[in-house]
Amino acid sequence: MIRTYVKKVVKALDAKDKTAAEAAYKEMVPVLDRYADRGMIHKNKAARHKSRLIAHIKALA
């Protein structure tokens, strides 16, 4: 599930569609946080994904 949401953001970034990337990012964040809270992934891994993807989204401007 995590990979699916991350791939949606990456796909929008590859298409250089900032609005779609931002929408996909907003859908992805709660999923990552939920998995990190449950211990399914490390909280730093979730933070790393969020940080790197938002940096790519901001770079599209």
PDBQT receptor file of N, H, CA, C and O in Angstrom, charges set to zero:
ATOM      1  N   MET A   1       0.827  -1.185   0.000  1.00  0.00    +0.000 N 
ATOM      2  CA  MET A   1       0.000   0.000   0.000  1.00  0.00    +0.000 C 
ATOM      3  C   MET A   1       0.872   1.250   0.000  1.00  0.00    +0.000 C 
ATOM      4  O   MET A   1       0.571   2.225  -0.689  1.00  0.00    +0.000 OA
ATOM      5  N   ILE A   2       1.938   1.217   0.764  1.00  0.00    +0.000 N 
ATOM      6  H   ILE A   2       2.182   0.425   1.324  1.00  0.00    +0.000 HD
ATOM      7  CA  ILE A   2       2.852   2.364   0.809  1.00  0.00    +0.000 C 
ATOM      8  C   ILE A   2       3.450   2.602  -0.564  1.00  0.00    +0.000 C 
ATOM      9  O   ILE A   2       3.486   3.732  -1.050  1.00  0.00    +0.000 OA
ATOM     10  N   ARG A   3       3.921   1.530  -1.184  1.00  0.00    +0.000 N 
ATOM     11  H   ARG A   3       3.892   0.612  -0.789  1.00  0.00    +0.000 HD
ATOM     12  CA  ARG A   3       4.559   1.664  -2.495  1.00  0.00    +0.000 C 
ATOM     13  C   ARG A   3       3.578   2.219  -3.518  1.00  0.00    +0.000 C 
ATOM     14  O   ARG A   3       3.964   2.998  -4.389  1.00  0.00    +0.000 OA
ATOM     15  N   THR A   4       2.318   1.825  -3.419  1.00  0.00    +0.000 N 
ATOM     16  H   THR A   4       2.004   1.192  -2.711  1.00  0.00    +0.000 HD
ATOM     17  CA  THR A   4       1.306   2.297  -4.356  1.00  0.00    +0.000 C 
ATOM     18  C   THR A   4       1.142   3.808  -4.251  1.00  0.00    +0.000 C 
ATOM     19  O   THR A   4       1.117   4.504  -5.266  1.00  0.00    +0.000 OA
ATOM     20  N   TYR A   5       1.030   4.315  -3.028  1.00  0.00    +0.000 N 
ATOM     21  H   TYR A   5       1.051   3.750  -2.204  1.00  0.00    +0.000 HD
ATOM     22  CA  TYR A   5       0.842   5.750  -2.845  1.00  0.00    +0.000 C 
ATOM     23  C   TYR A   5       2.095   6.531  -3.235  1.00  0.00    +0.000 C 
ATOM     24  O   TYR A   5       1.992   7.612  -3.815  1.00  0.00    +0.000 OA
ATOM     25  N   VAL A   6       3.263   6.002  -2.924  1.00  0.00    +0.000 N 
ATOM     26  H   VAL A   6       3.346   5.124  -2.453  1.00  0.00    +0.000 HD
ATOM     27  CA  VAL A   6       4.509   6.668  -3.311  1.00  0.00    +0.000 C 
ATOM     28  C   VAL A   6       4.623   6.704  -4.832  1.00  0.00    +0.000 C 
ATOM     29  O   VAL A   6       5.037   7.712  -5.404  1.00  0.00    +0.000 OA
ATOM     30  N   LYS A   7       4.253   5.595  -5.487  1.00  0.00    +0.000 N 
ATOM     31  H   LYS A   7       3.916   4.776  -5.022  1.00  0.00    +0.000 HD
ATOM     32  CA  LYS A   7       4.332   5.538  -6.946  1.00  0.00    +0.000 C 
ATOM     33  C   LYS A   7       3.384   6.535  -7.602  1.00  0.00    +0.000 C 
ATOM     34  O   LYS A   7       3.697   7.082  -8.659  1.00  0.00    +0.000 OA
ATOM     35  N   LYS A   8       2.231   6.776  -6.987  1.00  0.00    +0.000 N 
ATOM     36  H   LYS A   8       1.977   6.332  -6.128  1.00  0.00    +0.000 HD
ATOM     37  CA  LYS A   8       1.303   7.765  -7.540  1.00  0.00    +0.000 C 
ATOM     38  C   LYS A   8       1.935   9.155  -7.538  1.00  0.00    +0.000 C 
ATOM     39  O   LYS A   8       1.786   9.911  -8.498  1.00  0.00    +0.000 OA
ATOM     40  N   VAL A   9       2.636   9.485  -6.466  1.00  0.00    +0.000 N 
ATOM     41  H   VAL A   9       2.757   8.871  -5.686  1.00  0.00    +0.000 HD
ATOM     42  CA  VAL A   9       3.302  10.787  -6.378  1.00  0.00    +0.000 C 
ATOM     43  C   VAL A   9       4.423  10.857  -7.413  1.00  0.00    +0.000 C 
ATOM     44  O   VAL A   9       4.553  11.858  -8.118  1.00  0.00    +0.000 OA
ATOM     45  N   VAL A  10       5.225   9.811  -7.506  1.00  0.00    +0.000 N 
ATOM     46  H   VAL A  10       5.119   8.998  -6.933  1.00  0.00    +0.000 HD
ATOM     47  CA  VAL A  10       6.350   9.785  -8.442  1.00  0.00    +0.000 C 
ATOM     48  C   VAL A  10       5.850   9.871  -9.882  1.00  0.00    +0.000 C 
ATOM     49  O   VAL A  10       6.459  10.543 -10.714  1.00  0.00    +0.000 OA
ATOM     50  N   LYS A  11       4.752   9.197 -10.172  1.00  0.00    +0.000 N 
ATOM     51  H   LYS A  11       4.257   8.651  -9.496  1.00  0.00    +0.000 HD
ATOM     52  CA  LYS A  11       4.191   9.231 -11.524  1.00  0.00    +0.000 C 
ATOM     53  C   LYS A  11       3.738  10.646 -11.883  1.00  0.00    +0.000 C 
ATOM     54  O   LYS A  11       3.954  11.100 -13.007  1.00  0.00    +0.000 OA
ATOM     55  N   ALA A  12       3.117  11.337 -10.944  1.00  0.00    +0.000 N 
ATOM     56  H   ALA A  12       2.941  10.969 -10.031  1.00  0.00    +0.000 HD
ATOM     57  CA  ALA A  12       2.691  12.719 -11.183  1.00  0.00    +0.000 C 
ATOM     58  C   ALA A  12       3.904  13.630 -11.346  1.00  0.00    +0.000 C 
ATOM     59  O   ALA A  12       3.881  14.559 -12.153  1.00  0.00    +0.000 OA
ATOM     60  N   LEU A  13       4.965  13.365 -10.582  1.00  0.00    +0.000 N 
ATOM     61  H   LEU A  13       4.984  12.610  -9.927  1.00  0.00    +0.000 HD
ATOM     62  CA  LEU A  13       6.190  14.154 -10.718  1.00  0.00    +0.000 C 
ATOM     63  C   LEU A  13       6.828  13.939 -12.083  1.00  0.00    +0.000 C 
ATOM     64  O   LEU A  13       7.306  14.890 -12.702  1.00  0.00    +0.000 OA
ATOM     65  N   ASP A  14       6.838  12.699 -12.556  1.00  0.00    +0.000 N 
ATOM     66  H   ASP A  14       6.449  11.927 -12.053  1.00  0.00    +0.000 HD
ATOM     67  CA  ASP A  14       7.406  12.406 -13.870  1.00  0.00    +0.000 C 
ATOM     68  C   ASP A  14       6.625  13.101 -14.980  1.00  0.00    +0.000 C 
ATOM     69  O   ASP A  14       7.194  13.505 -15.994  1.00  0.00    +0.000 OA
ATOM     70  N   ALA A  15       5.312  13.235 -14.778  1.00  0.00    +0.000 N 
ATOM     71  H   ALA A  15       4.849  12.906 -13.955  1.00  0.00    +0.000 HD
ATOM     72  CA  ALA A  15       4.474  13.914 -15.760  1.00  0.00    +0.000 C 
ATOM     73  C   ALA A  15       4.549  15.432 -15.613  1.00  0.00    +0.000 C 
ATOM     74  O   ALA A  15       3.948  16.164 -16.399  1.00  0.00    +0.000 OA
ATOM     75  N   LYS A  16       5.286  15.905 -14.604  1.00  0.00    +0.000 N 
ATOM     76  H   LYS A  16       5.774  15.310 -13.965  1.00  0.00    +0.000 HD
ATOM     77  CA  LYS A  16       5.450  17.322 -14.297  1.00  0.00    +0.000 C 
ATOM     78  C   LYS A  16       4.098  18.008 -14.025  1.00  0.00    +0.000 C 
ATOM     79  O   LYS A  16       3.880  19.163 -14.389  1.00  0.00    +0.000 OA
ATOM     80  N   ASP A  17       3.214  17.262 -13.379  1.00  0.00    +0.000 N 
ATOM     81  H   ASP A  17       3.392  16.323 -13.083  1.00  0.00    +0.000 HD
ATOM     82  CA  ASP A  17       1.893  17.763 -13.012  1.00  0.00    +0.000 C 
ATOM     83  C   ASP A  17       1.896  18.081 -11.513  1.00  0.00    +0.000 C 
ATOM     84  O   ASP A  17       1.700  17.201 -10.675  1.00  0.00    +0.000 OA
ATOM     85  N   LYS A  18       2.119  19.340 -11.203  1.00  0.00    +0.000 N 
ATOM     86  H   LYS A  18       2.278  20.055 -11.884  1.00  0.00    +0.000 HD
ATOM     87  CA  LYS A  18       2.283  19.734  -9.798  1.00  0.00    +0.000 C 
ATOM     88  C   LYS A  18       1.002  19.541  -8.988  1.00  0.00    +0.000 C 
ATOM     89  O   LYS A  18       1.058  19.082  -7.847  1.00  0.00    +0.000 OA
ATOM     90  N   THR A  19      -0.149  19.884  -9.563  1.00  0.00    +0.000 N 
ATOM     91  H   THR A  19      -0.195  20.256 -10.490  1.00  0.00    +0.000 HD
ATOM     92  CA  THR A  19      -1.392  19.750  -8.804  1.00  0.00    +0.000 C 
ATOM     93  C   THR A  19      -1.708  18.289  -8.506  1.00  0.00    +0.000 C 
ATOM     94  O   THR A  19      -2.158  17.965  -7.407  1.00  0.00    +0.000 OA
ATOM     95  N   ALA A  20      -1.477  17.409  -9.469  1.00  0.00    +0.000 N 
ATOM     96  H   ALA A  20      -1.112  17.672 -10.362  1.00  0.00    +0.000 HD
ATOM     97  CA  ALA A  20      -1.709  15.982  -9.232  1.00  0.00    +0.000 C 
ATOM     98  C   ALA A  20      -0.715  15.439  -8.216  1.00  0.00    +0.000 C 
ATOM     99  O   ALA A  20      -1.069  14.604  -7.384  1.00  0.00    +0.000 OA
ATOM    100  N   ALA A  21       0.517  15.906  -8.278  1.00  0.00    +0.000 N 
ATOM    101  H   ALA A  21       0.805  16.585  -8.953  1.00  0.00    +0.000 HD
ATOM    102  CA  ALA A  21       1.533  15.462  -7.330  1.00  0.00    +0.000 C 
ATOM    103  C   ALA A  21       1.175  15.891  -5.911  1.00  0.00    +0.000 C 
ATOM    104  O   ALA A  21       1.325  15.120  -4.963  1.00  0.00    +0.000 OA
ATOM    105  N   GLU A  22       0.700  17.131  -5.776  1.00  0.00    +0.000 N 
ATOM    106  H   GLU A  22       0.578  17.757  -6.546  1.00  0.00    +0.000 HD
ATOM    107  CA  GLU A  22       0.317  17.614  -4.446  1.00  0.00    +0.000 C 
ATOM    108  C   GLU A  22      -0.878  16.833  -3.909  1.00  0.00    +0.000 C 
ATOM    109  O   GLU A  22      -0.923  16.513  -2.721  1.00  0.00    +0.000 OA
ATOM    110  N   ALA A  23      -1.841  16.523  -4.769  1.00  0.00    +0.000 N 
ATOM    111  H   ALA A  23      -1.804  16.782  -5.734  1.00  0.00    +0.000 HD
ATOM    112  CA  ALA A  23      -3.013  15.762  -4.342  1.00  0.00    +0.000 C 
ATOM    113  C   ALA A  23      -2.608  14.349  -3.920  1.00  0.00    +0.000 C 
ATOM    114  O   ALA A  23      -3.073  13.846  -2.897  1.00  0.00    +0.000 OA
ATOM    115  N   ALA A  24      -1.748  13.717  -4.705  1.00  0.00    +0.000 N 
ATOM    116  H   ALA A  24      -1.370  14.126  -5.536  1.00  0.00    +0.000 HD
ATOM    117  CA  ALA A  24      -1.281  12.373  -4.370  1.00  0.00    +0.000 C 
ATOM    118  C   ALA A  24      -0.457  12.393  -3.090  1.00  0.00    +0.000 C 
ATOM    119  O   ALA A  24      -0.529  11.458  -2.292  1.00  0.00    +0.000 OA
ATOM    120  N   TYR A  25       0.322  13.448  -2.888  1.00  0.00    +0.000 N 
ATOM    121  H   TYR A  25       0.380  14.207  -3.536  1.00  0.00    +0.000 HD
ATOM    122  CA  TYR A  25       1.130  13.580  -1.674  1.00  0.00    +0.000 C 
ATOM    123  C   TYR A  25       0.226  13.672  -0.450  1.00  0.00    +0.000 C 
ATOM    124  O   TYR A  25       0.494  13.046   0.576  1.00  0.00    +0.000 OA
ATOM    125  N   LYS A  26      -0.856  14.465  -0.564  1.00  0.00    +0.000 N 
ATOM    126  H   LYS A  26      -1.073  14.973  -1.397  1.00  0.00    +0.000 HD
ATOM    127  CA  LYS A  26      -1.779  14.613   0.563  1.00  0.00    +0.000 C 
ATOM    128  C   LYS A  26      -2.482  13.300   0.896  1.00  0.00    +0.000 C 
ATOM    129  O   LYS A  26      -2.841  13.066   2.050  1.00  0.00    +0.000 OA
ATOM    130  N   GLU A  27      -2.680  12.445  -0.101  1.00  0.00    +0.000 N 
ATOM    131  H   GLU A  27      -2.388  12.635  -1.038  1.00  0.00    +0.000 HD
ATOM    132  CA  GLU A  27      -3.258  11.131   0.158  1.00  0.00    +0.000 C 
ATOM    133  C   GLU A  27      -2.229  10.197   0.781  1.00  0.00    +0.000 C 
ATOM    134  O   GLU A  27      -2.579   9.333   1.585  1.00  0.00    +0.000 OA
ATOM    135  N   MET A  28      -0.959  10.368   0.414  1.00  0.00    +0.000 N 
ATOM    136  H   MET A  28      -0.675  11.071  -0.238  1.00  0.00    +0.000 HD
ATOM    137  CA  MET A  28       0.104   9.472   0.857  1.00  0.00    +0.000 C 
ATOM    138  C   MET A  28       0.503   9.701   2.313  1.00  0.00    +0.000 C 
ATOM    139  O   MET A  28       0.795   8.741   3.027  1.00  0.00    +0.000 OA
ATOM    140  N   VAL A  29       0.519  10.940   2.759  1.00  0.00    +0.000 N 
ATOM    141  H   VAL A  29       0.282  11.720   2.179  1.00  0.00    +0.000 HD
ATOM    142  CA  VAL A  29       1.039  11.278   4.087  1.00  0.00    +0.000 C 
ATOM    143  C   VAL A  29       0.322  10.531   5.215  1.00  0.00    +0.000 C 
ATOM    144  O   VAL A  29       0.995   9.940   6.059  1.00  0.00    +0.000 OA
ATOM    145  N   PRO A  30      -1.011  10.532   5.266  1.00  0.00    +0.000 N 
ATOM    146  CA  PRO A  30      -1.654   9.795   6.362  1.00  0.00    +0.000 C 
ATOM    147  C   PRO A  30      -1.367   8.296   6.342  1.00  0.00    +0.000 C 
ATOM    148  O   PRO A  30      -1.290   7.659   7.393  1.00  0.00    +0.000 OA
ATOM    149  N   VAL A  31      -1.210   7.741   5.152  1.00  0.00    +0.000 N 
ATOM    150  H   VAL A  31      -1.273   8.258   4.298  1.00  0.00    +0.000 HD
ATOM    151  CA  VAL A  31      -0.915   6.308   5.043  1.00  0.00    +0.000 C 
ATOM    152  C   VAL A  31       0.461   6.019   5.631  1.00  0.00    +0.000 C 
ATOM    153  O   VAL A  31       0.626   5.079   6.409  1.00  0.00    +0.000 OA
ATOM    154  N   LEU A  32       1.451   6.835   5.253  1.00  0.00    +0.000 N 
ATOM    155  H   LEU A  32       1.316   7.598   4.620  1.00  0.00    +0.000 HD
ATOM    156  CA  LEU A  32       2.799   6.647   5.798  1.00  0.00    +0.000 C 
ATOM    157  C   LEU A  32       2.804   6.805   7.315  1.00  0.00    +0.000 C 
ATOM    158  O   LEU A  32       3.419   6.014   8.029  1.00  0.00    +0.000 OA
ATOM    159  N   ASP A  33       2.113   7.835   7.798  1.00  0.00    +0.000 N 
ATOM    160  H   ASP A  33       1.613   8.478   7.217  1.00  0.00    +0.000 HD
ATOM    161  CA  ASP A  33       2.083   8.074   9.243  1.00  0.00    +0.000 C 
ATOM    162  C   ASP A  33       1.412   6.918   9.981  1.00  0.00    +0.000 C 
ATOM    163  O   ASP A  33       1.863   6.508  11.051  1.00  0.00    +0.000 OA
ATOM    164  N   ARG A  34       0.347   6.406   9.408  1.00  0.00    +0.000 N 
ATOM    165  H   ARG A  34      -0.019   6.740   8.539  1.00  0.00    +0.000 HD
ATOM    166  CA  ARG A  34      -0.362   5.294  10.046  1.00  0.00    +0.000 C 
ATOM    167  C   ARG A  34       0.527   4.057  10.129  1.00  0.00    +0.000 C 
ATOM    168  O   ARG A  34       0.571   3.393  11.164  1.00  0.00    +0.000 OA
ATOM    169  N   TYR A  35       1.234   3.746   9.045  1.00  0.00    +0.000 N 
ATOM    170  H   TYR A  35       1.198   4.286   8.204  1.00  0.00    +0.000 HD
ATOM    171  CA  TYR A  35       2.118   2.584   9.050  1.00  0.00    +0.000 C 
ATOM    172  C   TYR A  35       3.287   2.788  10.017  1.00  0.00    +0.000 C 
ATOM    173  O   TYR A  35       3.731   1.839  10.665  1.00  0.00    +0.000 OA
ATOM    174  N   ALA A  36       3.782   4.016  10.115  1.00  0.00    +0.000 N 
ATOM    175  H   ALA A  36       3.422   4.787   9.589  1.00  0.00    +0.000 HD
ATOM    176  CA  ALA A  36       4.886   4.300  11.032  1.00  0.00    +0.000 C 
ATOM    177  C   ALA A  36       4.415   4.186  12.485  1.00  0.00    +0.000 C 
ATOM    178  O   ALA A  36       5.137   3.667  13.337  1.00  0.00    +0.000 OA
ATOM    179  N   ASP A  37       3.207   4.669  12.762  1.00  0.00    +0.000 N 
ATOM    180  H   ASP A  37       2.620   5.090  12.070  1.00  0.00    +0.000 HD
ATOM    181  CA  ASP A  37       2.667   4.575  14.127  1.00  0.00    +0.000 C 
ATOM    182  C   ASP A  37       2.459   3.121  14.552  1.00  0.00    +0.000 C 
ATOM    183  O   ASP A  37       2.644   2.776  15.719  1.00  0.00    +0.000 OA
ATOM    184  N   ARG A  38       2.080   2.291  13.616  1.00  0.00    +0.000 N 
ATOM    185  H   ARG A  38       1.929   2.572  12.668  1.00  0.00    +0.000 HD
ATOM    186  CA  ARG A  38       1.848   0.884  13.927  1.00  0.00    +0.000 C 
ATOM    187  C   ARG A  38       3.139   0.082  13.982  1.00  0.00    +0.000 C 
ATOM    188  O   ARG A  38       3.135  -1.074  14.405  1.00  0.00    +0.000 OA
ATOM    189  N   GLY A  39       4.240   0.684  13.561  1.00  0.00    +0.000 N 
ATOM    190  H   GLY A  39       4.244   1.623  13.217  1.00  0.00    +0.000 HD
ATOM    191  CA  GLY A  39       5.520  -0.008  13.608  1.00  0.00    +0.000 C 
ATOM    192  C   GLY A  39       5.789  -0.875  12.388  1.00  0.00    +0.000 C 
ATOM    193  O   GLY A  39       6.705  -1.697  12.401  1.00  0.00    +0.000 OA
ATOM    194  N   MET A  40       5.006  -0.702  11.347  1.00  0.00    +0.000 N 
ATOM    195  H   MET A  40       4.261  -0.034  11.337  1.00  0.00    +0.000 HD
ATOM    196  CA  MET A  40       5.198  -1.508  10.145  1.00  0.00    +0.000 C 
ATOM    197  C   MET A  40       6.395  -1.000   9.334  1.00  0.00    +0.000 C 
ATOM    198  O   MET A  40       7.064  -1.771   8.645  1.00  0.00    +0.000 OA
ATOM    199  N   ILE A  41       6.652   0.305   9.428  1.00  0.00    +0.000 N 
ATOM    200  H   ILE A  41       6.108   0.931   9.987  1.00  0.00    +0.000 HD
ATOM    201  CA  ILE A  41       7.874   0.879   8.871  1.00  0.00    +0.000 C 
ATOM    202  C   ILE A  41       8.444   1.798   9.945  1.00  0.00    +0.000 C 
ATOM    203  O   ILE A  41       7.722   2.230  10.844  1.00  0.00    +0.000 OA
ATOM    204  N   HIS A  42       9.717   2.092   9.853  1.00  0.00    +0.000 N 
ATOM    205  H   HIS A  42      10.303   1.741   9.122  1.00  0.00    +0.000 HD
ATOM    206  CA  HIS A  42      10.345   2.975  10.828  1.00  0.00    +0.000 C 
ATOM    207  C   HIS A  42       9.879   4.401  10.595  1.00  0.00    +0.000 C 
ATOM    208  O   HIS A  42       9.667   4.810   9.453  1.00  0.00    +0.000 OA
ATOM    209  N   LYS A  43       9.716   5.161  11.675  1.00  0.00    +0.000 N 
ATOM    210  H   LYS A  43       9.888   4.829  12.603  1.00  0.00    +0.000 HD
ATOM    211  CA  LYS A  43       9.222   6.529  11.535  1.00  0.00    +0.000 C 
ATOM    212  C   LYS A  43      10.180   7.395  10.725  1.00  0.00    +0.000 C 
ATOM    213  O   LYS A  43       9.746   8.323  10.042  1.00  0.00    +0.000 OA
ATOM    214  N   ASN A  44      11.473   7.103  10.794  1.00  0.00    +0.000 N 
ATOM    215  H   ASN A  44      11.825   6.350  11.349  1.00  0.00    +0.000 HD
ATOM    216  CA  ASN A  44      12.427   7.878   9.999  1.00  0.00    +0.000 C 
ATOM    217  C   ASN A  44      12.297   7.574   8.512  1.00  0.00    +0.000 C 
ATOM    218  O   ASN A  44      12.538   8.446   7.677  1.00  0.00    +0.000 OA
ATOM    219  N   LYS A  45      11.919   6.356   8.178  1.00  0.00    +0.000 N 
ATOM    220  H   LYS A  45      11.723   5.648   8.857  1.00  0.00    +0.000 HD
ATOM    221  CA  LYS A  45      11.704   6.006   6.770  1.00  0.00    +0.000 C 
ATOM    222  C   LYS A  45      10.505   6.774   6.225  1.00  0.00    +0.000 C 
ATOM    223  O   LYS A  45      10.540   7.270   5.098  1.00  0.00    +0.000 OA
ATOM    224  N   ALA A  46       9.457   6.871   7.016  1.00  0.00    +0.000 N 
ATOM    225  H   ALA A  46       9.429   6.469   7.931  1.00  0.00    +0.000 HD
ATOM    226  CA  ALA A  46       8.283   7.638   6.607  1.00  0.00    +0.000 C 
ATOM    227  C   ALA A  46       8.656   9.107   6.428  1.00  0.00    +0.000 C 
ATOM    228  O   ALA A  46       8.255   9.741   5.452  1.00  0.00    +0.000 OA
ATOM    229  N   ALA A  47       9.418   9.640   7.368  1.00  0.00    +0.000 N 
ATOM    230  H   ALA A  47       9.743   9.125   8.161  1.00  0.00    +0.000 HD
ATOM    231  CA  ALA A  47       9.834  11.041   7.286  1.00  0.00    +0.000 C 
ATOM    232  C   ALA A  47      10.724  11.276   6.068  1.00  0.00    +0.000 C 
ATOM    233  O   ALA A  47      10.630  12.316   5.415  1.00  0.00    +0.000 OA
ATOM    234  N   ARG A  48      11.584  10.312   5.767  1.00  0.00    +0.000 N 
ATOM    235  H   ARG A  48      11.660   9.468   6.297  1.00  0.00    +0.000 HD
ATOM    236  CA  ARG A  48      12.475  10.440   4.611  1.00  0.00    +0.000 C 
ATOM    237  C   ARG A  48      11.677  10.482   3.307  1.00  0.00    +0.000 C 
ATOM    238  O   ARG A  48      11.954  11.301   2.431  1.00  0.00    +0.000 OA
ATOM    239  N   HIS A  49      10.695   9.602   3.183  1.00  0.00    +0.000 N 
ATOM    240  H   HIS A  49      10.470   8.936   3.895  1.00  0.00    +0.000 HD
ATOM    241  CA  HIS A  49       9.853   9.596   1.984  1.00  0.00    +0.000 C 
ATOM    242  C   HIS A  49       9.135  10.936   1.837  1.00  0.00    +0.000 C 
ATOM    243  O   HIS A  49       9.128  11.526   0.757  1.00  0.00    +0.000 OA
ATOM    244  N   LYS A  50       8.532  11.415   2.926  1.00  0.00    +0.000 N 
ATOM    245  H   LYS A  50       8.537  10.936   3.804  1.00  0.00    +0.000 HD
ATOM    246  CA  LYS A  50       7.783  12.667   2.857  1.00  0.00    +0.000 C 
ATOM    247  C   LYS A  50       8.693  13.829   2.499  1.00  0.00    +0.000 C 
ATOM    248  O   LYS A  50       8.338  14.664   1.667  1.00  0.00    +0.000 OA
ATOM    249  N   SER A  51       9.855  13.887   3.116  1.00  0.00    +0.000 N 
ATOM    250  H   SER A  51      10.143  13.209   3.792  1.00  0.00    +0.000 HD
ATOM    251  CA  SER A  51      10.787  14.985   2.892  1.00  0.00    +0.000 C 
ATOM    252  C   SER A  51      11.280  15.021   1.452  1.00  0.00    +0.000 C 
ATOM    253  O   SER A  51      11.296  16.081   0.827  1.00  0.00    +0.000 OA
ATOM    254  N   ARG A  52      11.678  13.881   0.926  1.00  0.00    +0.000 N 
ATOM    255  H   ARG A  52      11.665  13.020   1.433  1.00  0.00    +0.000 HD
ATOM    256  CA  ARG A  52      12.221  13.839  -0.426  1.00  0.00    +0.000 C 
ATOM    257  C   ARG A  52      11.157  14.150  -1.470  1.00  0.00    +0.000 C 
ATOM    258  O   ARG A  52      11.418  14.863  -2.439  1.00  0.00    +0.000 OA
ATOM    259  N   LEU A  53       9.963  13.615  -1.270  1.00  0.00    +0.000 N 
ATOM    260  H   LEU A  53       9.751  13.036  -0.484  1.00  0.00    +0.000 HD
ATOM    261  CA  LEU A  53       8.920  13.846  -2.268  1.00  0.00    +0.000 C 
ATOM    262  C   LEU A  53       8.438  15.286  -2.261  1.00  0.00    +0.000 C 
ATOM    263  O   LEU A  53       8.194  15.854  -3.326  1.00  0.00    +0.000 OA
ATOM    264  N   ILE A  54       8.294  15.895  -1.082  1.00  0.00    +0.000 N 
ATOM    265  H   ILE A  54       8.492  15.434  -0.217  1.00  0.00    +0.000 HD
ATOM    266  CA  ILE A  54       7.841  17.293  -1.042  1.00  0.00    +0.000 C 
ATOM    267  C   ILE A  54       8.905  18.207  -1.637  1.00  0.00    +0.000 C 
ATOM    268  O   ILE A  54       8.574  19.238  -2.222  1.00  0.00    +0.000 OA
ATOM    269  N   ALA A  55      10.176  17.845  -1.498  1.00  0.00    +0.000 N 
ATOM    270  H   ALA A  55      10.445  17.007  -1.022  1.00  0.00    +0.000 HD
ATOM    271  CA  ALA A  55      11.247  18.633  -2.113  1.00  0.00    +0.000 C 
ATOM    272  C   ALA A  55      11.148  18.572  -3.624  1.00  0.00    +0.000 C 
ATOM    273  O   ALA A  55      11.356  19.581  -4.297  1.00  0.00    +0.000 OA
ATOM    274  N   HIS A  56      10.834  17.403  -4.172  1.00  0.00    +0.000 N 
ATOM    275  H   HIS A  56      10.665  16.583  -3.625  1.00  0.00    +0.000 HD
ATOM    276  CA  HIS A  56      10.669  17.268  -5.616  1.00  0.00    +0.000 C 
ATOM    277  C   HIS A  56       9.439  18.057  -6.098  1.00  0.00    +0.000 C 
ATOM    278  O   HIS A  56       9.467  18.663  -7.170  1.00  0.00    +0.000 OA
ATOM    279  N   ILE A  57       8.377  18.043  -5.310  1.00  0.00    +0.000 N 
ATOM    280  H   ILE A  57       8.355  17.551  -4.440  1.00  0.00    +0.000 HD
ATOM    281  CA  ILE A  57       7.167  18.786  -5.689  1.00  0.00    +0.000 C 
ATOM    282  C   ILE A  57       7.458  20.285  -5.707  1.00  0.00    +0.000 C 
ATOM    283  O   ILE A  57       7.050  20.986  -6.633  1.00  0.00    +0.000 OA
ATOM    284  N   LYS A  58       8.162  20.776  -4.687  1.00  0.00    +0.000 N 
ATOM    285  H   LYS A  58       8.493  20.206  -3.935  1.00  0.00    +0.000 HD
ATOM    286  CA  LYS A  58       8.499  22.196  -4.643  1.00  0.00    +0.000 C 
ATOM    287  C   LYS A  58       9.426  22.597  -5.770  1.00  0.00    +0.000 C 
ATOM    288  O   LYS A  58       9.384  23.739  -6.229  1.00  0.00    +0.000 OA
ATOM    289  N   ALA A  59      10.270  21.674  -6.227  1.00  0.00    +0.000 N 
ATOM    290  H   ALA A  59      10.305  20.746  -5.854  1.00  0.00    +0.000 HD
ATOM    291  CA  ALA A  59      11.195  21.968  -7.312  1.00  0.00    +0.000 C 
ATOM    292  C   ALA A  59      10.485  22.110  -8.654  1.00  0.00    +0.000 C 
ATOM    293  O   ALA A  59      11.061  22.667  -9.589  1.00  0.00    +0.000 OA
ATOM    294  N   LEU A  60       9.256  21.625  -8.776  1.00  0.00    +0.000 N 
ATOM    295  H   LEU A  60       8.788  21.173  -8.016  1.00  0.00    +0.000 HD
ATOM    296  CA  LEU A  60       8.513  21.742 -10.020  1.00  0.00    +0.000 C 
ATOM    297  C   LEU A  60       8.096  23.178 -10.322  1.00  0.00    +0.000 C 
ATOM    298  O   LEU A  60       7.821  23.519 -11.473  1.00  0.00    +0.000 OA
ATOM    299  N   ALA A  61       8.049  24.009  -9.300  1.00  0.00    +0.000 N 
ATOM    300  H   ALA A  61       8.272  23.731  -8.365  1.00  0.00    +0.000 HD
ATOM    301  CA  ALA A  61       7.607  25.389  -9.481  1.00  0.00    +0.000 C 
ATOM    302  C   ALA A  61       8.506  26.168 -10.335  1.00  0.00    +0.000 C 
ATOM    303  O   ALA A  61       8.258  27.350 -10.576  1.00  0.00    +0.000 OA
TER     304      ALA A  61
